[in-house]
Amino acid sequence: MYEATTNVPVNEVTRAAAADTATLSPRFYTTDFEAMDRMSVDRIREQWDELMDEFKSDPNKNHFRRTEKFDGDWSDLPNREQFIDFLVSSITAEFSGCLLYAETKKRVKSQDLKDLFGYMSRDEGRHAGFINSTLRDLDMGVDLSFLTREKSYTFFQPKFIFYATYLSEKIGYARYITIFRQLEQHPELRFHPIFEWFEEWCNDEFRHGEAFACLMHANPELLQGRNKLWIRFFLLAVFATMYIRDHLRHEFYEQMGMDPAEFGMEVFRKTSKISEQVFPLTIDLENPRFRKTLDKMVRLTVAMEEAQKEGGLFGGLRKRVLALRNGLAFLQLYVIPVKPNDPPEDFRLEPAW
């Protein structure tokens, strides 16, 4: 688990992680716990009990342990700043899940949900702690207790939590396994040992996604009617956020021999294929307007950052105009026709890459 308090000073990295000024920054969430508690898993009891047995066995209980590979001088890491940005973004997302899951376990009465969210909080706490140990090696440790106190929380209805967190866990799996396979094939490009831990790590993410797939299959009203519009929104929002964020740190991916655009599309393909287990639609990734619009949003976001650095009245006005254009670009993404999907009754999956 994460440390409730730390001796790490509140440095600029911690303050940046706590800030909510950046649209692309990972956020902390809360929800209607009473509404969540009214949900039942009886429709998929067999799959649920099988999954709980997997969580209880704790496959990675001995995985997140540092070795002598982490010892050494990391002051001359290539693209150090972007590597730190990647780690800080990752720890914020992992710790966000840890807190949400822990609070859910505390607030619900259903033993099924208490068990699930307790297991997932355990996993996310390990992930956050493991990342933080690497950040401390770089003299950039994040004070997690400061984040708990200072970062604002966004309220989402339970169904929005399910859509967003399911996608976050599954796209996290797709990202980690794609990076791991690339560096497995090209070990000379692995500039830090943390990447060697990604395979088992991403299997935790995959299992967490399976849990939310179970919850949605058990409550099929979450996948019907107007909710399809929300599913479409969250798919596109998660994809666009990842694509833009990764282009802003493109040197980090290029250092590992990957083009951020191709990396993004590969991750989207994996995530879309996985999401067929539960969602009634998928995004048409091969529509040329999809990639073209994402690239447009990258350019607009870069221009927004430049306007923010410029500051002043003109810079602020320019940033607002660019933000409006970015919103319109997202609307262009949203109106691209999607592909209908009929999720299978036997919906449990195993990692396939």
FIZA-611986 format. One record per residue (C-alpha): residue number from 1; chain; z, x, y. Coordinates in steps of 0.05 Angstrom, whole numbers, padded with zeros to 5 digits. Layout:
<nodes>
<node NUM 'A' <Z X Y>>
...
</nodes>
This chain:
<nodes>
<node 1 'A' <00000 00000 00000>>
<node 2 'A' <-00007 00019 00073>>
<node 3 'A' <00053 00046 00111>>
<node 4 'A' <00088 -00006 00154>>
<node 5 'A' <00105 00047 00205>>
<node 6 'A' <00077 00116 00216>>
<node 7 'A' <00092 00178 00256>>
<node 8 'A' <00020 00183 00279>>
<node 9 'A' <00016 00182 00356>>
<node 10 'A' <-00022 00126 00389>>
<node 11 'A' <-00085 00167 00400>>
<node 12 'A' <-00152 00147 00428>>
<node 13 'A' <-00178 00129 00359>>
<node 14 'A' <-00121 00081 00347>>
<node 15 'A' <-00131 00049 00415>>
<node 16 'A' <-00205 00042 00403>>
<node 17 'A' <-00192 00009 00335>>
<node 18 'A' <-00144 -00040 00369>>
<node 19 'A' <-00193 -00059 00424>>
<node 20 'A' <-00234 -00122 00418>>
<node 21 'A' <-00281 -00107 00475>>
<node 22 'A' <-00339 -00086 00430>>
<node 23 'A' <-00377 -00144 00399>>
<node 24 'A' <-00391 -00103 00336>>
<node 25 'A' <-00319 -00081 00324>>
<node 26 'A' <-00285 -00107 00261>>
<node 27 'A' <-00234 -00162 00278>>
<node 28 'A' <-00169 -00188 00251>>
<node 29 'A' <-00167 -00260 00227>>
<node 30 'A' <-00120 -00318 00215>>
<node 31 'A' <-00133 -00387 00187>>
<node 32 'A' <-00106 -00456 00170>>
<node 33 'A' <-00062 -00437 00111>>
<node 34 'A' <-00043 -00509 00096>>
<node 35 'A' <-00116 -00529 00089>>
<node 36 'A' <-00128 -00469 00044>>
<node 37 'A' <-00068 -00488 00002>>
<node 38 'A' <-00099 -00555 -00014>>
<node 39 'A' <-00158 -00523 -00050>>
<node 40 'A' <-00159 -00523 -00126>>
<node 41 'A' <-00190 -00477 -00176>>
<node 42 'A' <-00186 -00525 -00235>>
<node 43 'A' <-00261 -00535 -00238>>
<node 44 'A' <-00271 -00462 -00257>>
<node 45 'A' <-00205 -00448 -00292>>
<node 46 'A' <-00236 -00406 -00348>>
<node 47 'A' <-00272 -00359 -00299>>
<node 48 'A' <-00211 -00358 -00254>>
<node 49 'A' <-00162 -00337 -00309>>
<node 50 'A' <-00211 -00284 -00332>>
<node 51 'A' <-00215 -00256 -00262>>
<node 52 'A' <-00140 -00257 -00253>>
<node 53 'A' <-00132 -00217 -00317>>
<node 54 'A' <-00179 -00165 -00286>>
<node 55 'A' <-00138 -00162 -00222>>
<node 56 'A' <-00073 -00158 -00261>>
<node 57 'A' <-00098 -00099 -00302>>
<node 58 'A' <-00107 -00061 -00237>>
<node 59 'A' <-00167 -00018 -00259>>
<node 60 'A' <-00161 00029 -00199>>
<node 61 'A' <-00085 00039 -00197>>
<node 62 'A' <-00094 00113 -00210>>
<node 63 'A' <-00159 00123 -00171>>
<node 64 'A' <-00139 00133 -00099>>
<node 65 'A' <-00105 00199 -00106>>
<node 66 'A' <-00124 00260 -00066>>
<node 67 'A' <-00144 00325 -00100>>
<node 68 'A' <-00151 00397 -00078>>
<node 69 'A' <-00222 00379 -00056>>
<node 70 'A' <-00192 00349 00007>>
<node 71 'A' <-00157 00414 00026>>
<node 72 'A' <-00192 00458 00076>>
<node 73 'A' <-00216 00464 00147>>
<node 74 'A' <-00257 00403 00169>>
<node 75 'A' <-00265 00423 00242>>
<node 76 'A' <-00339 00439 00235>>
<node 77 'A' <-00362 00376 00199>>
<node 78 'A' <-00433 00356 00215>>
<node 79 'A' <-00436 00294 00260>>
<node 80 'A' <-00360 00294 00261>>
<node 81 'A' <-00356 00241 00316>>
<node 82 'A' <-00400 00191 00278>>
<node 83 'A' <-00364 00206 00213>>
<node 84 'A' <-00298 00189 00247>>
<node 85 'A' <-00330 00126 00276>>
<node 86 'A' <-00352 00106 00206>>
<node 87 'A' <-00281 00118 00178>>
<node 88 'A' <-00247 00081 00236>>
<node 89 'A' <-00293 00021 00228>>
<node 90 'A' <-00280 00022 00153>>
<node 91 'A' <-00204 00027 00159>>
<node 92 'A' <-00202 -00029 00210>>
<node 93 'A' <-00242 -00075 00163>>
<node 94 'A' <-00200 -00056 00103>>
<node 95 'A' <-00134 -00065 00140>>
<node 96 'A' <-00158 -00131 00169>>
<node 97 'A' <-00167 -00156 00098>>
<node 98 'A' <-00101 -00128 00076>>
<node 99 'A' <-00063 -00166 00131>>
<node 100 'A' <-00101 -00231 00122>>
<node 101 'A' <-00091 -00230 00047>>
<node 102 'A' <-00018 -00212 00053>>
<node 103 'A' <-00005 -00268 00103>>
<node 104 'A' <-00043 -00318 00059>>
<node 105 'A' <00000 -00300 -00001>>
<node 106 'A' <00062 -00310 00042>>
<node 107 'A' <00041 -00377 00071>>
<node 108 'A' <00010 -00415 00013>>
<node 109 'A' <00048 -00450 -00043>>
<node 110 'A' <-00007 -00449 -00097>>
<node 111 'A' <00010 -00397 -00149>>
<node 112 'A' <-00064 -00387 -00162>>
<node 113 'A' <-00076 -00367 -00090>>
<node 114 'A' <-00011 -00327 -00085>>
<node 115 'A' <-00033 -00285 -00144>>
<node 116 'A' <-00104 -00274 -00118>>
<node 117 'A' <-00087 -00256 -00047>>
<node 118 'A' <-00029 -00211 -00069>>
<node 119 'A' <-00076 -00171 -00114>>
<node 120 'A' <-00130 -00166 -00060>>
<node 121 'A' <-00079 -00145 -00007>>
<node 122 'A' <-00055 -00090 -00054>>
<node 123 'A' <-00126 -00064 -00062>>
<node 124 'A' <-00144 -00066 00012>>
<node 125 'A' <-00078 -00031 00029>>
<node 126 'A' <-00096 00026 -00017>>
<node 127 'A' <-00165 00032 00013>>
<node 128 'A' <-00138 00034 00084>>
<node 129 'A' <-00086 00086 00066>>
<node 130 'A' <-00137 00130 00031>>
<node 131 'A' <-00183 00128 00091>>
<node 132 'A' <-00125 00143 00138>>
<node 133 'A' <-00107 00205 00098>>
<node 134 'A' <-00177 00232 00111>>
<node 135 'A' <-00172 00214 00185>>
<node 136 'A' <-00106 00252 00188>>
<node 137 'A' <-00142 00313 00160>>
<node 138 'A' <-00187 00307 00221>>
<node 139 'A' <-00127 00298 00267>>
<node 140 'A' <-00150 00227 00281>>
<node 141 'A' <-00101 00185 00240>>
<node 142 'A' <-00097 00111 00259>>
<node 143 'A' <-00028 00081 00272>>
<node 144 'A' <-00034 00019 00228>>
<node 145 'A' <00032 -00010 00254>>
<node 146 'A' <00004 -00006 00325>>
<node 147 'A' <-00058 -00045 00302>>
<node 148 'A' <-00014 -00098 00270>>
<node 149 'A' <00023 -00108 00336>>
<node 150 'A' <-00032 -00099 00388>>
<node 151 'A' <-00098 -00124 00359>>
<node 152 'A' <-00114 -00197 00374>>
<node 153 'A' <-00128 -00246 00318>>
<node 154 'A' <-00187 -00292 00313>>
<node 155 'A' <-00177 -00361 00282>>
<node 156 'A' <-00227 -00383 00229>>
<node 157 'A' <-00227 -00446 00188>>
<node 158 'A' <-00217 -00430 00113>>
<node 159 'A' <-00291 -00442 00097>>
<node 160 'A' <-00311 -00392 00150>>
<node 161 'A' <-00261 -00342 00122>>
<node 162 'A' <-00293 -00353 00053>>
<node 163 'A' <-00365 -00344 00078>>
<node 164 'A' <-00350 -00283 00121>>
<node 165 'A' <-00303 -00249 00073>>
<node 166 'A' <-00347 -00261 00012>>
<node 167 'A' <-00404 -00228 00049>>
<node 168 'A' <-00360 -00173 00076>>
<node 169 'A' <-00336 -00155 00006>>
<node 170 'A' <-00405 -00159 -00026>>
<node 171 'A' <-00441 -00121 00029>>
<node 172 'A' <-00385 -00070 00027>>
<node 173 'A' <-00400 -00061 -00047>>
<node 174 'A' <-00475 -00054 -00033>>
<node 175 'A' <-00463 -00003 00023>>
<node 176 'A' <-00415 00040 -00016>>
<node 177 'A' <-00456 00041 -00080>>
<node 178 'A' <-00520 00057 -00042>>
<node 179 'A' <-00487 00116 -00008>>
<node 180 'A' <-00455 00138 -00073>>
<node 181 'A' <-00521 00137 -00112>>
<node 182 'A' <-00557 00175 -00057>>
<node 183 'A' <-00505 00231 -00057>>
<node 184 'A' <-00501 00230 -00133>>
<node 185 'A' <-00575 00248 -00133>>
<node 186 'A' <-00568 00297 -00075>>
<node 187 'A' <-00499 00329 -00081>>
<node 188 'A' <-00519 00383 -00031>>
<node 189 'A' <-00517 00329 00023>>
<node 190 'A' <-00446 00307 00007>>
<node 191 'A' <-00409 00338 00066>>
<node 192 'A' <-00341 00308 00049>>
<node 193 'A' <-00306 00292 -00017>>
<node 194 'A' <-00287 00221 00002>>
<node 195 'A' <-00356 00199 -00018>>
<node 196 'A' <-00341 00217 -00091>>
<node 197 'A' <-00290 00161 -00093>>
<node 198 'A' <-00340 00107 -00072>>
<node 199 'A' <-00362 00082 -00140>>
<node 200 'A' <-00295 00056 -00165>>
<node 201 'A' <-00277 00037 -00094>>
<node 202 'A' <-00338 -00008 -00087>>
<node 203 'A' <-00321 -00042 -00153>>
<node 204 'A' <-00257 -00067 -00119>>
<node 205 'A' <-00301 -00096 -00064>>
<node 206 'A' <-00345 -00128 -00117>>
<node 207 'A' <-00285 -00160 -00152>>
<node 208 'A' <-00259 -00188 -00086>>
<node 209 'A' <-00326 -00220 -00074>>
<node 210 'A' <-00323 -00251 -00143>>
<node 211 'A' <-00257 -00283 -00123>>
<node 212 'A' <-00288 -00318 -00063>>
<node 213 'A' <-00347 -00339 -00105>>
<node 214 'A' <-00297 -00372 -00152>>
<node 215 'A' <-00263 -00408 -00095>>
<node 216 'A' <-00329 -00434 -00068>>
<node 217 'A' <-00354 -00456 -00137>>
<node 218 'A' <-00287 -00491 -00148>>
<node 219 'A' <-00296 -00528 -00081>>
<node 220 'A' <-00371 -00543 -00080>>
<node 221 'A' <-00366 -00584 -00016>>
<node 222 'A' <-00363 -00516 00020>>
<node 223 'A' <-00435 -00504 -00002>>
<node 224 'A' <-00466 -00571 00016>>
<node 225 'A' <-00493 -00610 00076>>
<node 226 'A' <-00482 -00580 00144>>
<node 227 'A' <-00445 -00522 00113>>
<node 228 'A' <-00513 -00493 00094>>
<node 229 'A' <-00525 -00481 00169>>
<node 230 'A' <-00460 -00442 00173>>
<node 231 'A' <-00477 -00401 00111>>
<node 232 'A' <-00544 -00384 00143>>
<node 233 'A' <-00508 -00363 00207>>
<node 234 'A' <-00458 -00318 00171>>
<node 235 'A' <-00512 -00285 00129>>
<node 236 'A' <-00552 -00267 00190>>
<node 237 'A' <-00491 -00248 00232>>
<node 238 'A' <-00465 -00200 00179>>
<node 239 'A' <-00534 -00170 00167>>
<node 240 'A' <-00550 -00161 00242>>
<node 241 'A' <-00481 -00131 00257>>
<node 242 'A' <-00488 -00080 00202>>
<node 243 'A' <-00560 -00062 00220>>
<node 244 'A' <-00543 -00051 00293>>
<node 245 'A' <-00479 -00013 00280>>
<node 246 'A' <-00512 00034 00231>>
<node 247 'A' <-00569 00049 00280>>
<node 248 'A' <-00517 00067 00332>>
<node 249 'A' <-00492 00122 00285>>
<node 250 'A' <-00560 00139 00256>>
<node 251 'A' <-00546 00214 00253>>
<node 252 'A' <-00490 00201 00203>>
<node 253 'A' <-00539 00170 00154>>
<node 254 'A' <-00594 00220 00168>>
<node 255 'A' <-00543 00275 00150>>
<node 256 'A' <-00540 00243 00081>>
<node 257 'A' <-00616 00241 00075>>
<node 258 'A' <-00623 00166 00091>>
<node 259 'A' <-00662 00128 00143>>
<node 260 'A' <-00614 00076 00172>>
<node 261 'A' <-00668 00022 00173>>
<node 262 'A' <-00687 00033 00100>>
<node 263 'A' <-00614 00039 00082>>
<node 264 'A' <-00601 -00028 00116>>
<node 265 'A' <-00658 -00063 00081>>
<node 266 'A' <-00636 -00036 00013>>
<node 267 'A' <-00565 -00061 00025>>
<node 268 'A' <-00592 -00129 00047>>
<node 269 'A' <-00633 -00135 -00017>>
<node 270 'A' <-00574 -00120 -00061>>
<node 271 'A' <-00528 -00167 -00022>>
<node 272 'A' <-00580 -00223 -00022>>
<node 273 'A' <-00590 -00217 -00097>>
<node 274 'A' <-00515 -00219 -00109>>
<node 275 'A' <-00505 -00278 -00062>>
<node 276 'A' <-00551 -00321 -00105>>
<node 277 'A' <-00490 -00330 -00150>>
<node 278 'A' <-00460 -00378 -00099>>
<node 279 'A' <-00501 -00392 -00036>>
<node 280 'A' <-00553 -00448 -00035>>
<node 281 'A' <-00601 -00405 00006>>
<node 282 'A' <-00622 -00333 00018>>
<node 283 'A' <-00653 -00298 00077>>
<node 284 'A' <-00728 -00282 00073>>
<node 285 'A' <-00720 -00207 00081>>
<node 286 'A' <-00794 -00195 00072>>
<node 287 'A' <-00815 -00238 00130>>
<node 288 'A' <-00841 -00186 00181>>
<node 289 'A' <-00805 -00224 00237>>
<node 290 'A' <-00738 -00207 00205>>
<node 291 'A' <-00742 -00131 00210>>
<node 292 'A' <-00779 -00135 00277>>
<node 293 'A' <-00725 -00178 00308>>
<node 294 'A' <-00669 -00134 00282>>
<node 295 'A' <-00703 -00073 00313>>
<node 296 'A' <-00708 -00111 00378>>
<node 297 'A' <-00633 -00125 00375>>
<node 298 'A' <-00620 -00051 00364>>
<node 299 'A' <-00660 -00033 00426>>
<node 300 'A' <-00624 -00085 00467>>
<node 301 'A' <-00556 -00062 00443>>
<node 302 'A' <-00571 00011 00460>>
<node 303 'A' <-00593 -00012 00530>>
<node 304 'A' <-00528 -00052 00536>>
<node 305 'A' <-00487 00011 00521>>
<node 306 'A' <-00526 00049 00574>>
<node 307 'A' <-00513 -00007 00624>>
<node 308 'A' <-00439 -00005 00608>>
<node 309 'A' <-00437 00070 00620>>
<node 310 'A' <-00474 00060 00686>>
<node 311 'A' <-00420 00012 00709>>
<node 312 'A' <-00417 -00019 00778>>
<node 313 'A' <-00445 -00086 00799>>
<node 314 'A' <-00516 -00070 00777>>
<node 315 'A' <-00495 -00042 00710>>
<node 316 'A' <-00451 -00102 00696>>
<node 317 'A' <-00506 -00151 00715>>
<node 318 'A' <-00556 -00114 00672>>
<node 319 'A' <-00509 -00115 00613>>
<node 320 'A' <-00500 -00190 00618>>
<node 321 'A' <-00576 -00201 00621>>
<node 322 'A' <-00586 -00157 00560>>
<node 323 'A' <-00530 -00193 00522>>
<node 324 'A' <-00565 -00259 00536>>
<node 325 'A' <-00631 -00230 00510>>
<node 326 'A' <-00595 -00206 00448>>
<node 327 'A' <-00567 -00276 00437>>
<node 328 'A' <-00637 -00304 00442>>
<node 329 'A' <-00662 -00252 00392>>
<node 330 'A' <-00609 -00275 00343>>
<node 331 'A' <-00633 -00346 00353>>
<node 332 'A' <-00703 -00321 00334>>
<node 333 'A' <-00673 -00293 00270>>
<node 334 'A' <-00639 -00359 00256>>
<node 335 'A' <-00703 -00400 00259>>
<node 336 'A' <-00739 -00357 00208>>
<node 337 'A' <-00748 -00401 00146>>
<node 338 'A' <-00699 -00387 00090>>
<node 339 'A' <-00708 -00390 00015>>
<node 340 'A' <-00672 -00446 -00023>>
<node 341 'A' <-00630 -00425 -00082>>
<node 342 'A' <-00597 -00462 -00140>>
<node 343 'A' <-00534 -00423 -00158>>
<node 344 'A' <-00522 -00417 -00233>>
<node 345 'A' <-00464 -00451 -00268>>
<node 346 'A' <-00448 -00385 -00303>>
<node 347 'A' <-00439 -00349 -00237>>
<node 348 'A' <-00395 -00289 -00253>>
<node 349 'A' <-00430 -00222 -00244>>
<node 350 'A' <-00420 -00149 -00262>>
<node 351 'A' <-00438 -00091 -00215>>
<node 352 'A' <-00511 -00076 -00229>>
<node 353 'A' <-00529 -00014 -00189>>
</nodes>
